Amino acid sequence: MGVTQTLQKELEESELWLGREKDESTYKRDLRKRIELLNWVIENIKHPKSEICYLIETRMNEIIQKINESDSIIEADKFRSELRILNWILYQVSSNKENV
């Protein structure tokens, strides 16, 4: 299975779980962010000249900068969740680079 299919499957599963989640929670917030990031990566993969790993790493560095500038543990936690999601996506993309 190629990386785009893997990410698309993960996107569909995340959307399914988001629809099932009733209450506002950290889990629901993370699902929304996961869906947003998966869509962003899938769209960027479609561009033949995009360096997707570089784009993801750049976004991760921006998030790390936000974490370092954050005064609030709660705010930093949101960024850490986003960073973990991007880290998983980067792993999927880089380990399947030949299938992009």
Secondary structure, 3 states (H helix, E strand, C coil): CCHHHHHHHHHHHHHHHHHHCCCCCHHHHHHHHHHHHHHHHHHHHCCCCCCHHHHHHHHHHHHHHHHHHCCCHHHHHHHHHHHHHHHHHHHHHHHCHHHC
